[in-house]
Amino acid sequence: MTTASPAADSAPIPAMDSRLIGVAHYAARAVLETVLSRYHVTFQEMVALRPVATAGGPVEHDRLVSRTVAALKADEADVRDVIGQLIAKGLLAAEGPHLRITDAGQTFYSGASAETAEISARIYAGIPAEDLAAAARVLTTVTERADAELAALAS
């Protein structure tokens, strides 16, 4: 007795390009945004919160702005608004020129991170480690080159 393989197994593998990267990004982002919506936190807020949550101490406000602008490719004023929203929600607290994660922020971050880690484990299950390493190398190179092109276009 033979069993039919799923269509995904027999479908041709698409060529690696920016569209494919974007489709993967938006698929993964949709999963994350679905989890975050239960906490009333946006994707942009999570991107800004993560460096403070993982820093082990206060983070300079302007450094967080710069890092988040670079990560999101967003306008500085918009990022400052996002950080303001995190403060208003009680997830971050300002201490002079520094920001620290609050207890509520750490509770949210830990819970959302654990939930998304479980989902990520299912998404990446069965993909050989060497394939994941190769994908990481390619995506790192693509990101570096795209950032360089963006900088050249901005100047």
C-alpha positions as CSV (number, residue, x, y, z in Angstrom):
1,M,0.0,0.0,0.0
2,T,1.4,3.4,-0.9
3,T,0.4,6.7,0.5
4,A,0.3,9.9,-1.4
5,S,2.8,12.5,-0.3
6,P,1.5,15.9,0.7
7,A,1.4,18.5,-2.2
8,A,4.1,20.5,-0.4
9,D,6.5,17.6,-0.8
10,S,6.1,17.5,-4.5
11,A,5.8,21.2,-5.2
12,P,8.8,22.8,-6.8
13,I,10.9,24.9,-4.5
14,P,10.7,28.5,-5.5
15,A,13.8,30.6,-6.3
16,M,15.2,32.5,-3.4
17,D,14.4,36.2,-3.8
18,S,13.1,39.2,-1.8
19,R,9.5,38.2,-2.4
20,L,10.0,34.8,-0.9
21,I,11.8,36.3,2.1
22,G,8.9,38.8,2.5
23,V,6.3,36.1,2.3
24,A,8.1,34.1,5.1
25,H,8.5,37.3,7.1
26,Y,4.9,38.2,6.9
27,A,3.7,34.6,7.7
28,A,5.9,34.5,10.8
29,R,4.9,38.1,11.8
30,A,1.2,37.2,11.5
31,V,1.8,34.4,14.0
32,L,3.6,36.7,16.4
33,E,1.0,39.5,16.0
34,T,-1.8,37.0,16.7
35,V,-0.1,36.1,20.0
36,L,0.7,39.8,20.8
37,S,-2.9,40.9,20.2
38,R,-4.0,38.9,23.2
39,Y,-1.7,41.1,25.3
40,H,-2.7,44.3,23.5
41,V,0.8,44.8,22.3
42,T,1.9,45.6,18.7
43,F,4.7,44.1,16.7
44,Q,6.5,47.5,16.8
45,E,6.2,47.6,20.6
46,M,7.6,44.1,20.9
47,V,10.6,45.0,18.8
48,A,11.3,48.0,21.0
49,L,10.7,46.1,24.3
50,R,12.9,43.0,23.5
51,P,16.3,44.8,23.9
52,V,15.2,46.2,27.3
53,A,13.8,42.9,28.4
54,T,17.0,41.0,27.5
55,A,19.5,43.7,28.6
56,G,19.7,42.7,32.3
57,G,19.5,46.3,33.3
58,P,18.5,49.8,32.2
59,V,19.0,50.8,28.6
60,E,19.8,54.3,27.4
61,H,16.6,55.8,25.8
62,D,18.4,57.2,22.7
63,R,20.2,53.9,22.1
64,L,16.9,52.1,22.2
65,V,15.5,54.6,19.7
66,S,18.4,54.1,17.4
67,R,18.3,50.3,17.6
68,T,14.6,50.2,17.0
69,V,14.8,52.6,14.1
70,A,17.4,50.3,12.5
71,A,15.4,47.2,13.2
72,L,12.1,48.5,12.0
73,K,13.4,50.8,9.3
74,A,11.0,53.3,10.8
75,D,10.9,57.0,11.4
76,E,12.6,58.2,14.7
77,A,9.4,60.1,15.8
78,D,7.3,57.0,15.2
79,V,9.7,54.9,17.3
80,R,9.7,57.5,20.1
81,D,5.9,57.2,20.0
82,V,6.1,53.4,20.3
83,I,8.4,53.7,23.3
84,G,6.0,56.2,24.8
85,Q,3.2,53.7,24.4
86,L,5.2,51.1,26.2
87,I,5.7,53.5,29.1
88,A,2.0,54.4,29.1
89,K,1.1,50.7,29.2
90,G,3.4,50.3,32.2
91,L,5.7,47.9,30.4
92,L,8.7,50.2,30.5
93,A,9.6,52.9,33.0
94,A,11.8,56.0,32.4
95,E,14.6,56.7,34.9
96,G,16.3,59.8,33.7
97,P,17.9,59.0,30.3
98,H,17.4,55.3,30.8
99,L,14.5,52.9,30.4
100,R,14.0,49.7,32.4
101,I,11.5,47.0,32.1
102,T,8.8,46.9,34.7
103,D,7.5,43.8,36.5
104,A,4.4,43.9,34.3
105,G,6.7,44.3,31.2
106,Q,8.8,41.3,32.3
107,T,5.7,39.2,33.0
108,F,4.3,40.0,29.5
109,Y,7.7,39.5,27.8
110,S,8.2,36.1,29.5
111,G,4.7,34.9,28.7
112,A,4.7,36.0,25.1
113,S,8.2,34.7,24.5
114,A,7.3,31.3,25.9
115,E,4.1,31.1,23.8
116,T,5.9,32.1,20.6
117,A,8.8,29.8,21.4
118,E,6.4,26.8,21.4
119,I,4.9,27.9,18.0
120,S,8.4,28.5,16.6
121,A,9.5,25.0,17.6
122,R,6.5,23.6,15.6
123,I,7.3,25.8,12.6
124,Y,11.0,24.8,12.5
125,A,10.5,21.2,13.5
126,G,12.2,18.7,11.2
127,I,14.3,21.3,9.3
128,P,17.9,20.0,9.4
129,A,20.2,22.2,11.5
130,E,22.6,22.6,8.5
131,D,19.6,24.0,6.4
132,L,18.8,26.4,9.2
133,A,22.4,27.5,9.5
134,A,22.6,28.1,5.7
135,A,19.4,30.1,5.7
136,A,20.7,32.2,8.6
137,R,23.9,32.9,6.7
138,V,22.0,33.9,3.5
139,L,19.5,36.1,5.4
140,T,22.3,37.8,7.3
141,T,24.1,38.6,4.0
142,V,20.9,39.8,2.4
143,T,20.1,42.0,5.3
144,E,23.6,43.5,5.3
145,R,23.4,44.2,1.6
146,A,19.9,45.6,1.7
147,D,20.9,47.9,4.6
148,A,23.9,49.1,2.6
149,E,21.7,49.8,-0.4
150,L,19.1,51.6,1.8
151,A,21.9,53.8,3.2
152,A,23.2,54.6,-0.3
153,L,19.7,55.5,-1.4
154,A,19.2,57.8,1.6
155,S,22.4,59.7,0.9
